Amino acid sequence: MDKKKVSPIKDKPLRLPAQSLTEEREAIFDDKIQPWLLWATFVVLLAGLEWYRYFLPVSPSPKLLSAIAAVSVAFVAWKIIRLRPKLRHLRQAIEGERVVGQFLERLREQGYVIFHDVVAPGFNIDHVLVGPAGIFSVETKTWSKASGSNAKIVYDGQRLLCGPHEPDRDPIAQCKAQANWLKSVITESTGRKAEVFPVLLFPGWYTEQAPETKRTLWVLEPKSLPAFLQREPARLSPEDCKLFAFHLSRFIRSVGRASAA
């Protein structure tokens, strides 16, 4: 029997800017608007039924309506049950990205500019670092692991194992593809060749990686990232960092304006 799966995130992420206002806004909608919308919808349906009976005189049919109600309740329950794993997965992923994002914010003291949730065509990059050691594309994977186990992430250069299992989707290929896309965007925007290094982070996991693979990709627990960055030689001057960060921020804002239009 498989052991119970638990989230690898031990501590909840810190609160976000304006989170209290966001929660208050959501609470107003959930508590003071949504119930009345549902009530109004229900009353409109009742009124429609009465008008139907007014124009087409028919006798009440409680059995039919009861059957429709039972089917409706069963359908809604089925939808909720199906959505619960997805919602749990999203909540865990959100917590993981927030925890990592807040941890990465500390790198600003070392001269890094941090971007979160960079939107691209059909995907997003969780975090981007621009600093003395270069430009880094960071993908976060918040995977559940067996409770009380010593499970670890192992990357041997050929495949990545999550405990004894190989994931259905290859995060290595995903991470490298995102770095290549970001490289093309920055190079095109600045007119200068930009190298982007891919980083794959697994919050709460112990990671092992073949030494030779570290030249092309880092597979790490987030707390190990600062030490890896410190060991890297300085590749970008402060002026280069400002240039690449400026063009990347301009690209991010242009995407945001386009999506809002």
C-alpha positions in Angstrom: 0.0 0.0 0.0 1.4 3.4 -1.0 2.3 5.8 1.7 0.3 9.0 2.2 1.5 11.8 -0.1 2.2 15.1 1.5 3.3 18.5 0.3 7.0 19.2 0.5 6.3 22.8 1.6 6.7 22.9 5.4 6.2 26.6 6.0 3.5 28.7 4.4 4.7 31.5 2.1 4.8 35.0 3.4 1.9 37.3 2.5 1.9 39.2 -0.7 1.5 42.9 -1.3 -2.2 43.9 -1.0 -3.1 40.3 0.0 -5.4 41.5 2.7 -7.3 43.8 0.3 -7.5 40.9 -2.2 -8.9 38.6 0.4 -11.4 41.2 1.5 -12.5 41.7 -2.1 -12.9 38.0 -2.6 -14.8 37.6 0.6 -17.2 40.3 -0.3 -18.0 38.6 -3.6 -18.2 35.1 -2.0 -20.3 36.1 1.0 -22.3 39.1 -0.1 -22.7 38.9 -3.9 -22.5 35.3 -5.0 -25.3 34.0 -2.7 -27.7 36.7 -4.0 -26.7 35.9 -7.6 -27.6 32.3 -7.0 -30.9 33.3 -5.3 -31.8 35.6 -8.2 -31.1 32.8 -10.7 -33.2 30.4 -8.7 -36.1 32.9 -8.6 -35.9 33.6 -12.3 -36.1 29.9 -13.0 -39.2 29.6 -10.8 -40.8 32.5 -12.5 -40.0 31.0 -15.9 -41.6 27.7 -14.8 -44.7 29.6 -13.7 -45.0 31.5 -16.9 -44.6 28.1 -18.7 -47.5 26.7 -16.7 -49.5 29.9 -17.3 -49.3 29.8 -21.1 -49.4 26.0 -21.4 -51.7 24.9 -18.5 -50.2 21.7 -17.2 -50.6 19.9 -13.9 -47.7 20.0 -11.4 -45.1 17.3 -11.9 -43.1 16.9 -8.7 -41.7 13.6 -9.8 -40.1 15.0 -12.9 -38.7 18.0 -11.2 -37.4 15.8 -8.4 -35.6 13.6 -10.9 -34.1 16.6 -12.6 -33.0 17.9 -9.2 -31.4 14.6 -8.2 -29.5 14.4 -11.5 -28.4 18.0 -11.1 -27.1 17.4 -7.6 -25.3 14.2 -8.6 -23.7 16.0 -11.6 -22.5 18.9 -9.4 -21.1 16.5 -6.8 -19.3 14.6 -9.5 -17.8 17.8 -10.9 -16.6 18.9 -7.5 -15.1 15.5 -6.7 -13.3 15.5 -10.0 -12.0 19.1 -9.5 -10.7 18.6 -5.9 -7.4 16.9 -6.9 -6.8 19.7 -9.5 -7.5 22.4 -6.9 -5.2 20.7 -4.3 -2.5 20.5 -6.9 -2.9 24.1 -7.9 -2.8 25.2 -4.3 0.4 23.3 -3.6 2.0 24.7 -6.8 1.0 28.2 -5.8 2.5 27.8 -2.4 5.7 26.3 -3.9 6.2 29.2 -6.3 5.5 31.8 -3.7 7.9 30.2 -1.2 10.6 30.0 -3.8 9.8 33.5 -5.1 10.1 35.0 -1.6 13.3 33.1 -1.0 14.8 34.4 -4.3 14.0 38.0 -3.3 16.9 37.8 -0.9 19.3 37.6 -3.9 18.5 41.3 -4.6 21.1 42.1 -1.9 23.7 40.3 -4.1 22.9 42.5 -7.1 20.2 40.3 -8.8 17.0 41.6 -10.4 14.1 39.1 -9.9 11.2 38.6 -12.2 8.3 36.3 -11.4 5.8 34.5 -13.6 7.1 35.7 -17.0 4.3 34.9 -19.5 5.3 33.3 -22.8 3.3 31.9 -25.7 1.6 28.8 -24.3 3.6 28.6 -21.1 5.2 30.7 -18.3 8.6 30.9 -16.7 8.2 30.9 -12.9 11.2 33.1 -12.1 14.0 34.9 -14.0 17.2 36.1 -12.3 19.5 38.8 -13.9 22.7 39.4 -12.0 26.5 39.2 -11.8 26.6 35.5 -12.6 24.4 35.9 -15.7 20.7 35.3 -16.6 18.9 32.3 -15.1 15.6 30.8 -16.1 14.1 29.1 -13.0 11.4 26.5 -13.1 9.8 25.4 -9.8 8.3 21.9 -9.3 6.3 21.4 -6.1 5.8 17.7 -6.2 4.2 15.7 -3.4 6.3 13.0 -1.7 5.7 10.0 0.5 5.2 11.0 4.1 8.1 10.1 6.3 10.2 8.8 3.4 13.7 9.8 2.4 12.7 10.2 -1.2 15.0 12.3 -3.4 15.2 13.7 -6.9 18.0 12.2 -9.0 19.2 13.4 -12.4 21.9 11.4 -14.1 22.0 13.3 -17.4 19.7 10.9 -19.2 16.6 10.9 -17.0 15.2 12.4 -13.9 13.8 10.2 -11.2 11.3 11.3 -8.5 12.1 8.7 -5.8 11.9 5.4 -7.7 9.6 6.8 -10.4 10.1 8.7 -13.6 7.7 11.6 -14.1 5.2 11.5 -16.9 6.4 14.8 -18.3 10.1 15.7 -18.7 10.8 18.8 -16.6 14.4 18.8 -17.9 13.3 19.4 -21.5 10.7 21.9 -20.3 13.3 23.9 -18.4 15.9 24.0 -21.2 13.2 25.0 -23.7 12.1 27.9 -21.5 15.7 29.1 -21.2 16.2 28.9 -25.0 13.0 30.9 -25.5 14.1 33.6 -23.0 17.5 33.7 -24.7 15.9 34.5 -28.1 13.6 37.2 -26.6 16.5 39.0 -24.8 18.8 38.7 -27.8 16.2 40.1 -30.2 15.3 42.9 -27.8 18.8 44.1 -26.9 20.6 43.2 -30.1 23.3 41.5 -28.0 23.9 37.8 -27.5 22.5 36.7 -24.2 23.2 33.4 -22.5 20.4 32.0 -20.3 21.1 29.2 -17.9 18.3 26.8 -16.9 17.6 26.0 -13.2 15.1 23.4 -12.0 14.1 23.8 -8.3 12.3 21.2 -6.1 11.2 22.7 -2.8 11.4 20.3 0.1 13.3 17.6 -1.8 16.8 16.3 -1.5 18.4 16.4 -4.9 21.3 14.5 -6.5 22.8 15.4 -9.9 25.7 14.0 -11.9 28.6 16.4 -11.8 29.0 16.7 -15.5 25.4 17.7 -16.0 25.8 20.9 -13.9 27.5 22.6 -16.8 24.2 22.7 -18.7 21.5 22.6 -16.0 21.1 22.9 -12.2 18.7 20.6 -10.4 18.5 21.9 -6.8 16.6 22.4 -3.7 16.0 26.2 -3.5 18.2 26.7 -0.5 21.2 25.5 -2.4 20.9 28.1 -5.2 22.7 31.0 -3.5 25.8 28.9 -2.9 25.8 27.8 -6.6 25.5 31.4 -7.7 28.3 32.6 -5.4 30.7 30.0 -6.9 30.0 31.3 -10.4 32.4 33.9 -12.0 31.1 37.4 -12.7 29.8 37.4 -16.2 27.7 40.5 -16.3 28.8 44.0 -15.3 26.3 46.2 -13.4 25.6 48.1 -16.7 24.9 44.8 -18.5 22.5 43.7 -15.7 20.6 47.0 -16.0 20.4 46.7 -19.8 19.1 43.1 -19.8 16.7 43.7 -16.9 15.3 46.9 -18.5 14.6 45.1 -21.8 13.1 42.1 -20.0 10.8 44.3 -17.9 9.7 46.2 -21.0 8.9 42.9 -22.7 6.9 41.7 -19.7 4.9 45.0 -19.5 4.2 44.8 -23.3 2.8 41.3 -22.9 0.7 42.5 -19.9 -0.7 45.4 -22.0 -1.5 43.1 -24.9 -3.4 40.6 -22.7 -5.4 43.4 -21.1 -6.4 44.9 -24.4 
